[in-house]
C-alpha cells in the first residue's frame, strides 16, 4: 500500500499549528491544543478513523478558542488533501454513525473535490468545559473548505451536548475510515478526475 501521509505547518498571528497525518494508521494519536475537550474529540476522530494523528497547536483563547479550532480544521483538511493525492483507488464515500448514550449522529462524507457542509446538530449554544458548541461547526466547515470534501452531519437524537459532539466526532471518524479505504485502482468518478 502506498504511503499516504502529510505534515502541515501553519503559523499566523493567532495560531501556531503542526500536524502529522497518516491515513494508513492504526488510530494512534498525540494531540495537544490547549483545550482538553477539543483534544478529546480529535482523539475520537483518530481512534475511530484508524488515523495516526500528531498535533501540536497553540492559539489565542480570548474571547474563545475560535481561531484555534478553525485553523486546526483548515490544517487537517489540507493534510487530507495532500495525503489523498489524486484519490486513485479510494472508496470516496463514507458513512458512519456511533451512538454515545442518549445521542446519535449520522455522518456522510464524499471526497469529491467540492467543499460543502450540512451541519444539522441542533446544538443549544452551550459550553462543554471551555469549548463552545458552536465551534464544532467552524471546525467542520474549515475541514471541508481545505479538503474539498462534501460533509453531512445530522443529529438523530440526543440531549447531552458532550454526548452529541462525541457521537459526531466518532461518526466522522468512521465515515472517513470508509471513504479513504483503498478499494480499487481507478479514480472513483465517471469524470476520471476528482
ZAMARGU-4260 file (C-alpha; in steps of 0.2 Angstrom, whole numbers, plus 5000, padded with zeros to 4 digits):
<rodrens>
0) 5000/5000/5000 | 5007/5017/4995 | 5012/5029/5009 | 4998/5041/5012 | 5005/5054/5024
5) 5006/5073/5026 | 5014/5085/5038 | 5007/5103/5038 | 5013/5118/5047 | 5003/5134/5049
10) 5008/5150/5059 | 4998/5166/5060 | 4997/5180/5072 | 4983/5170/5080 | 4989/5152/5080
15) 5004/5140/5078 | 5000/5123/5072 | 5010/5107/5067 | 5000/5092/5061 | 5005/5075/5055
20) 4993/5063/5047 | 4994/5045/5042 | 4979/5038/5033 | 4986/5020/5034 | 4987/5022/5053
25) 4981/5012/5067 | 4972/5025/5077 | 4987/5032/5087 | 4987/5050/5092 | 4996/5063/5101
30) 4986/5079/5102 | 4988/5095/5112 | 4978/5110/5108 | 4976/5118/5125 | 4958/5114/5125
35) 4955/5097/5134 | 4938/5094/5126 | 4944/5098/5109 | 4959/5086/5111 | 4946/5073/5117
40) 4936/5075/5101 | 4951/5074/5089 | 4957/5059/5098 | 4940/5051/5095 | 4942/5055/5076
45) 4959/5047/5076 | 4954/5031/5085 | 4938/5028/5076 | 4945/5033/5059 | 4961/5022/5061
50) 4971/5038/5058 | 4988/5042/5066 | 4987/5060/5071 | 5001/5070/5079 | 4995/5088/5083
55) 5003/5102/5092 | 4993/5118/5092 | 4993/5135/5101 | 4981/5149/5099 | 4973/5164/5107
60) 4960/5159/5119 | 4952/5176/5121 | 4937/5178/5120 | 4936/5160/5115 | 4945/5146/5105
65) 4938/5151/5088 | 4954/5154/5079 | 4962/5138/5086 | 4948/5127/5082 | 4945/5134/5064
70) 4964/5134/5060 | 4965/5115/5066 | 4951/5111/5054 | 4960/5120/5040 | 4976/5111/5043
75) 4968/5094/5045 | 4959/5097/5028 | 4975/5102/5020 | 4983/5086/5027 | 4969/5075/5020
80) 4970/5083/5003 | 4989/5081/5002 | 4988/5063/5009 | 4975/5058/4997 | 4984/5065/4982
85) 4974/5061/4966 | 4962/5050/4976 | 4966/5035/4965 | 4958/5019/4972 | 4949/5026/4987
90) 4931/5021/4991 | 4927/5040/4990 | 4911/5039/5000 | 4910/5035/5019 | 4896/5034/5031
95) 4897/5032/5050 | 4885/5033/5065 | 4891/5029/5083 | 4879/5030/5097 | 4885/5039/5113
100) 4872/5036/5127 | 4857/5047/5123 | 4865/5054/5107 | 4866/5048/5089 | 4874/5057/5075
105) 4874/5051/5057 | 4888/5057/5046 | 4891/5055/5027 | 4907/5061/5018 | 4912/5062/5000
110) 4930/5067/4995 | 4924/5074/4978 | 4934/5090/4977 | 4918/5100/4980 | 4918/5108/4998
115) 4901/5108/5006 | 4894/5106/5023 | 4877/5102/5030 | 4878/5104/5049 | 4862/5098/5057
120) 4866/5095/5075 | 4853/5107/5083 | 4865/5112/5097 | 4860/5123/5111 | 4874/5135/5111
125) 4881/5129/5127 | 4899/5126/5133 | 4907/5109/5136 | 4921/5114/5148 | 4928/5129/5139
130) 4923/5123/5122 | 4909/5132/5114 | 4897/5120/5105 | 4896/5132/5090 | 4915/5129/5087
135) 4911/5112/5081 | 4903/5119/5065 | 4918/5130/5062 | 4929/5115/5063 | 4920/5105/5051
140) 4917/5120/5039 | 4936/5123/5039 | 4939/5105/5036 | 4928/5104/5021 | 4935/5120/5013
145) 4953/5114/5013 | 4950/5095/5010 | 4937/5098/4996 | 4925/5086/5004 | 4906/5087/5005
150) 4901/5083/5023 | 4884/5080/5031 | 4881/5078/5049 | 4864/5075/5056 | 4859/5073/5074
155) 4846/5059/5075 | 4843/5061/5094 | 4852/5067/5110 | 4851/5080/5124 | 4868/5080/5132
160) 4879/5091/5122 | 4895/5082/5126 | 4887/5066/5120 | 4881/5074/5104 | 4898/5081/5100
165) 4907/5065/5104 | 4895/5055/5093 | 4898/5067/5079 | 4917/5065/5080 | 4916/5046/5082
170) 4904/5045/5067 | 4915/5057/5057 | 4930/5045/5060 | 4920/5030/5055 | 4914/5039/5039
175) 4932/5045/5035 | 4939/5027/5038 | 4927/5020/5025 | 4930/5034/5012 | 4949/5034/5012
180) 4950/5015/5011 | 4958/5008/4996 | 4945/4998/4986 | 4952/4998/4968 | 4964/5006/4956
185) 4955/5019/4947 | 4949/5036/4951 | 4931/5034/4958 | 4922/5046/4946 | 4915/5045/4929
190) 4924/5061/4925 | 4941/5052/4928 | 4946/5066/4940 | 4941/5071/4957
</rodrens>
